[in-house]
Amino acid sequence: MCLADITAPDTAASRAALELATEYHTPSLLNHVLRSWLWAEGFATVEGLHGIDRELLYVSAVLHDIGIVPAFDNHTLAYEDAGGHVAKALTAGAGWRPERRTRAHEVIVRHNWPEVDPAFDPEGHLLEVATALDISGVRPDALPQEFLREVVTAFPRLGLAAEFTACVTDQAERKPGTAAQRIVERGVAEKMRRNPLESLG
């Protein structure tokens, strides 16, 4: 497993998602969403998941945190729900069918679930385990160490720990009862500090 073997889908929706994320995310958040996509692809391989909608996975991964940036921060909706609506709008412009646009919303919302059964939603499962690795350091031994190091070197973590903790804490304070509050209460700041990915690259 190596970085060169994984390529982004060459589609209008994928290019637009990356362009949007690049424009609105800080460098550390942009690197986070790209690493999350790469981890998701890695988990698909090691878990032997077949028939994955890779365009859906890519678009959802790249836009999964767009709801925490000021331009798309909804004052009532959880940030993952708001981000899902951004994905629906973007993919509508790319010509996706309504049911597939809904899938983008579902995958983004479910990345913040405690667990997603791959039999129920394989793309949602992959994004959930990928973001759990990148944020909380869950299952760091599931992917080859050299692959982890290669990805973190290509897309360094920069100030993600401090930035994401501040963003999700703000979300939790303004939107109690959302997944952000659960993430904060379960110690995201300490989990990010101890994430073994912090010592790579």
N, C-alpha and C positions, 0 to 999 in steps of 0.2 A: 504494500500500500504506500503510494507516494503522491505528492501534490500534483505532479505532472500528469498523473493518470485521471485527474478529476477536472472536468471542464464545465463551465457554466453553459446552460442551454442558450443557443443563439436564436432567441425569439424577441419579438417586440416587447412582450411583457417583462421578460427578464432584463432586457436592456433598460427599460423605463424604470423598473424597480431599483436597479443599481444606481441609475442617474438620480433618482429621488433620494435614496439613502445617502448618496455621496454629497448631495447639496445640503441636506438638513441635519445629518449626523455630525458629531464631532469625530475627529480621527479615532479616538478610542472606541466609540460606539460603532463606527463603521467597521473597524477591525473585528469587533465582537460579533456583529451579525454575519460577517463573512466567515469567520472561524466557525460559528454555529452551523452554517451551511456545510462546511467541510467536515465537521464532526458528524453531522447527520448522514452525509454520504459514507463516512467511515463506518458508522454503526449499521447502516444498511448492508454493507459488505460483511462485517463480522457476524451479524445476526442472520445472514442469509435471506434477507427480505427481497422478494422479487416483485416485479410489476409496479414499482414505485412510480408515481407521476413526478418525474424529476423537475419539470418546469414549475409545477405547483409547489414542490418542496423548496426550490430555489427562491421563488418570489416570496413565499411565506417567511422563509428564513431571513431574507434581506430586509423585509419590512416588519419583522415581528416586534421591534421596539420603537417603531416610528411614532407610536402614540404617546411617548414620553417627551418628545421634543416640543418646544413651545408652540410651533406652528400648528401642530396636530393634537395638542393636549386638550381633550374634551373635559369640560368642567364637572360633568356628572358621571361619565362612563369610565370604567376601568381602562387602564392604558392599553391592555391587550385587545379589548373590545374596540376601542377607538382605532387602533392600528389595523384591526381586521376590516373595518369600514374603509380605511384608506386603500387597502388591498383590493377590496371589492370595486371601488371607483377606478383604480388604475387598470384592473383587468377588464372592466367593462369597456374602457377605452381601447384595450388591446383586442377586443372582439371575443372574449371568453363567453361561453354560455352561462346563463344565470346560475345553474346548479354548480358549475365549476367555480364561479365567483364566490358562491356561498362556502365552498370547500376552503378557499383561501382564508376566509374569515374564521372558519372553524379551526383550522390548523393553527392559526395565530393565537386564538383564544386558548386553545388546549395546551399550548406550550407552557402555560402557567398552571396547568393542573398538576397535582402531586404525582400522578401516574396516568399514562394513556396506554391502553391495551392495543398492541399492534394489530390484533385481529379486528378491532373496532375501527381504528383509524391509523394506518401505517405511517402516513406522513406526519400526523399529529404526534404519534409516538416518537418518531425520529427527531422532530424538532424539540420535543420535551426532554429527551435524554441528552441531546446535544447541548441545549442551553443549561441543563443541570450540570453538565461537565464544565462548561465555560464559566458559569457563575459560581457554582458551589463546589466544584471539584468532585462531583459524583462519578464513580466508576472510571477513574483515571487509568486503570490497568486494562480496560476493555479494548483500547486501541493501541497499536504498536508505539512504543516510546519514541522511535525515530520519526514516525509520522507526526506525533504530537509536537516534537521539537521543530520539525520542518515547518509546520503550519504556524506555530507561535513565532518563529523567526521571521517568516514572511509577513505575518500580520501581528505585530507585537501588541502586548496588552496595554502598554502606555499607562494612562491614569484611570483605567476602567474601574478598579476596585473602589476608589473614592468617588468617582463620578456616578457610577451606577447606584452605589449605596445612597448617595445624596438624592438622586432622582427618584428612586423607589420609596425612600423615606418621605419625601415630599408628597408623592402620590398617596401613600398610606395615611398621612395626616389629613389630606384634603378629601380623600375618598375612603373613609373607614368601611370595613366590610368587604373590600375588594381583595383580590389575590395579593396586591402589594402589601396590605397589612399583614397577611399570613407570612409572606416572605420576610418582612422585617422582624416580626415576632419570633421567627424561627432562626434568627441570627445571621442574616445575610452578610452583614459587615464582617463578622468573624470568619464565616465560611469563605468569603472572598480573600481575606487576609491569609488564610491557611491553604488556599487552593494550590495544589502542586504545580499547576500550569504557570504560576507566578515565577517559579524558579527556572523556567525554560526560556531561552532566548531573550 
